[in-house]
Amino acid sequence: MKPLMLQGHVRAITQIKYNREGDLIFSSAKDSSPSVWYSLNGERLGTYNGHIGAVWCVDVDWTTTRLITGAGDMKTFLWDVETGKALGTIPCVSPVRTCNFSYSGNQASYSTDRSMQQQSELFIIDVRNIDSSIGSADPVLKLTMGEQQSKITSMLWGALDETVITGHENGSIRIWDLRAVKELNSVNDHTASITDMQMSHDGTMFISSSKDTTAKLFDSESLVCLKTYKTERPVNSAAISPLYEHVALGGGQDAMEVTTTSTQAGKFDSRFFHLVYEEEFARVKGHFGPINSLAFHPDGKSFTTGGEDGFVRVQVFDSSYFEFQLE
């Protein structure tokens, strides 16, 4: 492993995303300044300044021209990736927890927390023509989570932009039909809050991570649980390799307990499992706190982790990793 340390955030990393080509890494953190980095050498290109609270989520569109962020300051920002200019601001009634561009790039989604007597809500907006009026424009669709449906903690777009998959605080995963505006299916395989969901390279499966110390592989249409990867600590993020049948898990003990244990006892490693056999075969050390977000490079030859320690680490696989696969 040849790690690159990306230093620039002063508080815990909340999410990291690669763009489609993999040459850029976008990171959000609790320090209110989302950043963009070169994945090759770890150089920071700049920050997106406008939020005044912890930024919980970030996503970049297919063409790497627009960025969306959501934060605890109850605002969703849309940015021009190249210039760092805010194209539009959407005020919300509670903190924004998740945000994603659709695959077509014509729409975006974001969800808000259940707080301040407000229900958790999911919004779909049209982002084809972004200007200052987007903050006052009506969303294309709004779904309100009822009393029995806990707040959304993770979200993915489904096939053909016709569905959205949501992970919830109570461990449930739901799939929504956006055209019929109804829930298609739900499962409760997890027993604690969903912390992250990431789609496979071909979109047929997705992996979810949870505070119940497991990550699970699901069929993206039927929500059938295919595999389970077990650990001893909460799993904060999980990703599927686009190159091999491998999954990577990141997590560790709760952040509030970090100061009471050593690095070894905290289980702050990135852990690799075989996609099919569910067996752990490798661990990668590095962070001084829990890993909050993890992502594979689109070419599968490296991966990036963001931790509670405020560092983003880019890990490039050694040649032996690829030789091992050929045997």
NUVEXTOR-893096 format. One record per residue (C-alpha): x, y, z. Coordinates in Angstrom, 3 decimals. Layout:
BEGIN
- xx / yy / zz
- X / Y / Z
...
! end
This chain:
BEGIN
- xx / yy / zz
- 0.000 / 0.000 / 0.000
- 1.165 / 3.527 / -0.819
- -1.056 / 5.905 / 1.132
- -1.550 / 9.570 / 0.309
- -2.607 / 11.781 / 3.224
- -5.001 / 14.547 / 2.183
- -4.845 / 17.243 / 4.863
- -7.146 / 20.213 / 4.745
- -10.235 / 19.547 / 6.809
- -10.107 / 20.517 / 10.462
- -13.016 / 18.362 / 11.614
- -14.370 / 14.868 / 10.981
- -14.967 / 13.713 / 7.395
- -18.618 / 12.872 / 6.707
- -18.565 / 11.678 / 3.073
- -16.213 / 11.217 / 0.115
- -17.106 / 10.721 / -3.553
- -15.144 / 10.149 / -6.744
- -16.241 / 11.677 / -10.008
- -16.946 / 9.311 / -12.902
- -13.430 / 9.485 / -14.359
- -11.825 / 9.075 / -10.949
- -9.389 / 11.980 / -11.282
- -11.140 / 14.037 / -8.597
- -12.197 / 13.300 / -5.017
- -14.906 / 15.374 / -3.341
- -15.076 / 15.437 / 0.447
- -17.476 / 16.890 / 2.974
- -16.791 / 17.363 / 6.674
- -18.129 / 18.926 / 9.843
- -16.028 / 22.028 / 9.173
- -18.566 / 23.511 / 6.671
- -16.142 / 23.612 / 3.702
- -16.561 / 20.806 / 1.111
- -13.315 / 20.274 / -0.796
- -12.091 / 18.863 / -4.100
- -8.751 / 17.060 / -4.532
- -6.676 / 15.465 / -7.279
- -6.811 / 11.724 / -6.648
- -3.392 / 11.195 / -8.271
- -1.266 / 13.310 / -5.945
- -3.634 / 14.484 / -3.189
- -3.407 / 18.168 / -4.109
- -6.392 / 20.196 / -2.966
- -7.871 / 22.225 / -5.816
- -10.205 / 24.293 / -3.701
- -13.177 / 24.531 / -1.376
- -16.847 / 25.386 / -1.790
- -17.612 / 28.156 / 0.689
- -21.149 / 29.005 / 1.725
- -22.345 / 26.601 / 4.379
- -22.245 / 27.629 / 8.041
- -22.833 / 24.189 / 9.565
- -21.529 / 20.639 / 9.365
- -21.821 / 19.349 / 5.785
- -23.297 / 15.847 / 5.915
- -23.402 / 14.859 / 2.251
- -21.881 / 15.586 / -1.141
- -22.370 / 14.296 / -4.690
- -21.093 / 15.181 / -8.153
- -22.979 / 14.690 / -11.404
- -22.037 / 12.426 / -14.316
- -20.278 / 15.197 / -16.254
- -18.365 / 16.655 / -13.271
- -19.864 / 20.083 / -13.882
- -22.161 / 20.394 / -10.861
- -21.931 / 19.530 / -7.191
- -24.666 / 19.190 / -4.574
- -24.137 / 19.439 / -0.812
- -26.437 / 19.273 / 2.200
- -25.676 / 20.481 / 5.709
- -26.791 / 20.987 / 9.259
- -27.415 / 24.670 / 8.515
- -30.688 / 23.531 / 6.865
- -29.555 / 24.363 / 3.326
- -28.870 / 22.455 / 0.133
- -26.326 / 24.078 / -2.187
- -25.777 / 23.468 / -5.898
- -22.312 / 24.448 / -7.116
- -20.340 / 24.920 / -10.292
- -17.528 / 22.374 / -9.908
- -14.904 / 24.325 / -11.848
- -15.387 / 27.822 / -10.443
- -16.675 / 26.970 / -6.947
- -19.564 / 29.397 / -7.447
- -22.882 / 28.626 / -5.757
- -25.457 / 28.231 / -8.542
- -28.437 / 27.957 / -6.221
- -29.441 / 27.566 / -2.582
- -32.460 / 25.655 / -1.316
- -33.585 / 26.496 / 2.235
- -34.966 / 23.575 / 4.275
- -36.890 / 23.307 / 7.541
- -34.480 / 20.837 / 9.156
- -30.893 / 19.588 / 8.603
- -30.140 / 17.946 / 5.245
- -28.797 / 14.416 / 5.684
- -28.417 / 12.944 / 2.158
- -28.154 / 14.215 / -1.424
- -27.622 / 12.552 / -4.808
- -27.747 / 13.384 / -8.491
- -29.747 / 11.027 / -10.675
- -27.850 / 9.077 / -13.328
- -29.206 / 11.277 / -16.112
- -28.142 / 14.385 / -14.209
- -31.522 / 15.990 / -14.903
- -32.740 / 15.533 / -11.344
- -31.330 / 15.516 / -7.840
- -32.666 / 14.277 / -4.546
- -32.076 / 15.275 / -0.951
- -33.593 / 14.301 / 2.374
- -34.080 / 16.155 / 5.630
- -33.946 / 14.971 / 9.239
- -36.804 / 14.498 / 11.636
- -36.212 / 17.331 / 14.096
- -37.753 / 20.538 / 15.406
- -41.241 / 19.005 / 15.064
- -40.594 / 18.351 / 11.363
- -40.953 / 14.953 / 9.719
- -38.131 / 13.450 / 7.662
- -38.822 / 14.281 / 4.011
- -37.427 / 13.273 / 0.624
- -37.346 / 15.838 / -2.178
- -36.784 / 15.397 / -5.926
- -35.803 / 18.569 / -7.804
- -35.217 / 19.457 / -11.466
- -31.629 / 20.645 / -11.966
- -31.488 / 21.056 / -15.737
- -31.583 / 24.842 / -15.481
- -30.195 / 26.048 / -12.176
- -30.493 / 29.703 / -11.201
- -31.201 / 31.774 / -8.105
- -34.927 / 30.967 / -8.309
- -34.399 / 27.265 / -7.527
- -34.720 / 28.004 / -3.812
- -38.304 / 29.148 / -4.215
- -39.327 / 26.682 / -6.927
- -41.590 / 23.770 / -6.031
- -39.886 / 20.356 / -5.973
- -40.831 / 17.823 / -8.612
- -41.809 / 15.428 / -5.836
- -41.951 / 15.411 / -2.041
- -42.317 / 12.281 / 0.082
- -42.963 / 12.619 / 3.805
- -41.869 / 9.814 / 6.099
- -44.697 / 9.079 / 8.541
- -44.458 / 8.308 / 12.223
- -43.786 / 4.627 / 11.487
- -41.021 / 5.405 / 8.983
- -37.920 / 6.688 / 10.751
- -35.653 / 9.328 / 9.246
- -33.661 / 8.707 / 6.072
- -29.947 / 8.237 / 6.728
- -28.784 / 7.062 / 3.273
- -30.127 / 7.167 / -0.263
- -29.497 / 5.830 / -3.790
- -31.116 / 6.291 / -7.178
- -32.461 / 3.105 / -8.763
- -32.501 / 1.982 / -12.386
- -33.510 / 4.467 / -15.123
- -34.155 / 7.177 / -12.517
- -37.566 / 5.622 / -11.867
- -36.958 / 4.587 / -8.260
- -35.131 / 5.783 / -5.152
- -33.785 / 3.452 / -2.458
- -33.691 / 4.824 / 1.083
- -31.963 / 3.503 / 4.211
- -33.449 / 4.487 / 7.559
- -32.470 / 5.038 / 11.161
- -34.465 / 2.008 / 12.307
- -32.514 / -0.291 / 9.951
- -35.194 / -0.610 / 7.274
- -34.482 / -0.213 / 3.554
- -37.258 / 0.957 / 1.239
- -37.654 / 1.381 / -2.505
- -39.956 / 4.091 / -3.875
- -41.630 / 4.340 / -7.267
- -41.264 / 8.003 / -8.243
- -43.842 / 7.867 / -11.023
- -46.598 / 6.264 / -8.985
- -45.413 / 8.095 / -5.834
- -45.648 / 5.040 / -3.629
- -43.508 / 2.580 / -1.703
- -42.795 / -0.567 / -3.722
- -41.063 / -2.710 / -1.130
- -39.289 / -2.613 / 2.221
- -37.026 / -4.971 / 4.172
- -35.763 / -5.015 / 7.752
- -32.625 / -7.155 / 7.530
- -30.599 / -4.674 / 9.600
- -31.350 / -4.201 / 13.282
- -29.783 / -0.748 / 13.731
- -29.358 / 2.480 / 11.778
- -28.196 / 2.331 / 8.144
- -25.008 / 4.386 / 7.828
- -24.209 / 4.100 / 4.099
- -25.375 / 2.502 / 0.855
- -23.342 / 2.199 / -2.357
- -24.289 / 0.712 / -5.713
- -22.254 / -1.888 / -7.582
- -20.558 / -0.943 / -10.845
- -23.363 / -2.424 / -12.986
- -26.209 / -1.242 / -10.758
- -27.645 / -4.706 / -10.142
- -26.668 / -4.822 / -6.452
- -25.911 / -2.441 / -3.625
- -24.171 / -2.804 / -0.298
- -25.421 / -1.297 / 2.946
- -23.530 / -0.686 / 6.182
- -25.091 / -0.414 / 9.600
- -24.428 / 0.249 / 13.265
- -25.527 / -3.354 / 13.910
- -21.874 / -4.313 / 13.061
- -22.714 / -5.825 / 9.661
- -22.745 / -4.888 / 5.999
- -25.199 / -6.584 / 3.654
- -25.421 / -7.086 / -0.094
- -28.869 / -6.577 / -1.662
- -30.450 / -7.039 / -5.072
- -31.234 / -3.479 / -6.181
- -34.680 / -4.338 / -7.591
- -36.116 / -6.963 / -5.240
- -34.222 / -5.900 / -2.066
- -33.412 / -9.563 / -1.427
- -30.467 / -9.858 / 0.969
- -27.766 / -11.837 / -0.851
- -24.771 / -11.770 / 1.520
- -23.824 / -10.596 / 5.015
- -20.377 / -9.419 / 6.148
- -19.934 / -9.529 / 9.930
- -17.594 / -7.489 / 12.141
- -17.338 / -6.633 / 15.845
- -17.787 / -2.855 / 15.572
- -20.307 / -0.490 / 13.936
- -19.779 / -0.288 / 10.158
- -19.969 / 3.312 / 8.902
- -19.340 / 2.756 / 5.200
- -19.031 / -0.061 / 2.666
- -18.163 / -0.221 / -1.035
- -18.018 / -2.834 / -3.794
- -14.886 / -3.135 / -5.941
- -15.527 / -2.445 / -9.648
- -12.608 / -4.747 / -10.535
- -12.849 / -7.877 / -8.377
- -15.369 / -9.701 / -6.237
- -14.285 / -7.777 / -3.169
- -16.042 / -5.471 / -0.719
- -14.398 / -2.997 / 1.646
- -15.799 / -1.999 / 5.015
- -14.855 / 0.942 / 7.214
- -15.966 / 1.878 / 10.697
- -14.898 / 1.421 / 14.289
- -16.321 / 2.217 / 17.663
- -18.572 / 5.241 / 18.154
- -16.749 / 8.562 / 17.889
- -17.721 / 9.577 / 21.425
- -15.772 / 6.592 / 22.794
- -12.590 / 7.087 / 20.753
- -10.600 / 8.779 / 23.520
- -11.126 / 5.828 / 25.862
- -9.409 / 3.185 / 23.740
- -6.199 / 2.568 / 21.828
- -6.033 / 2.543 / 18.028
- -5.783 / -1.249 / 17.987
- -8.795 / -1.760 / 20.239
- -10.891 / 0.747 / 18.311
- -10.888 / -1.365 / 15.117
- -10.220 / 1.584 / 12.827
- -8.989 / -0.595 / 9.934
- -10.383 / -0.858 / 6.438
- -11.499 / -4.478 / 6.150
- -11.740 / -6.473 / 2.933
- -14.168 / -9.349 / 2.392
- -14.805 / -11.653 / -0.539
- -18.067 / -10.668 / -2.173
- -19.341 / -14.237 / -2.574
- -17.734 / -16.230 / 0.236
- -18.199 / -13.516 / 2.916
- -14.703 / -14.212 / 4.265
- -12.382 / -11.467 / 5.484
- -8.967 / -11.640 / 3.806
- -7.207 / -8.325 / 4.535
- -7.058 / -5.254 / 6.742
- -5.479 / -1.848 / 6.113
- -4.526 / 0.408 / 9.021
- -4.057 / 4.137 / 8.970
- -6.703 / 6.273 / 10.657
- -6.607 / 7.419 / 14.280
- -10.392 / 7.262 / 14.606
- -13.417 / 5.609 / 13.037
- -13.659 / 5.551 / 9.246
- -16.793 / 7.506 / 8.306
- -16.731 / 7.113 / 4.527
- -15.045 / 4.783 / 2.037
- -15.025 / 4.626 / -1.763
- -13.261 / 2.646 / -4.495
- -11.624 / 4.432 / -7.412
- -13.689 / 3.757 / -10.568
- -10.806 / 1.681 / -11.983
- -10.601 / -0.462 / -8.817
- -6.846 / 0.087 / -8.403
- -7.090 / 2.252 / -5.286
- -9.539 / 3.293 / -2.633
- -10.071 / 6.299 / -0.406
- -11.178 / 6.588 / 3.211
- -12.290 / 9.574 / 5.267
- -12.088 / 9.414 / 9.040
- -13.203 / 11.008 / 12.264
- -9.607 / 12.262 / 12.562
- -10.231 / 14.720 / 9.687
- -7.850 / 13.009 / 7.252
- -8.616 / 11.645 / 3.800
- -6.329 / 8.729 / 2.888
- -5.841 / 7.466 / -0.667
- -4.549 / 3.882 / -0.676
- -3.083 / 2.537 / -3.935
- -2.963 / -1.242 / -4.173
- 0.429 / -2.910 / -4.578
- 1.138 / -5.033 / -7.654
- 0.866 / -8.150 / -5.504
- -2.861 / -7.425 / -5.085
- -3.387 / -7.904 / -8.814
- -0.974 / -10.854 / -9.125
- -2.824 / -12.648 / -6.357
- -6.023 / -12.438 / -8.384
- -4.490 / -14.158 / -11.405
- -3.398 / -17.289 / -9.579
! end
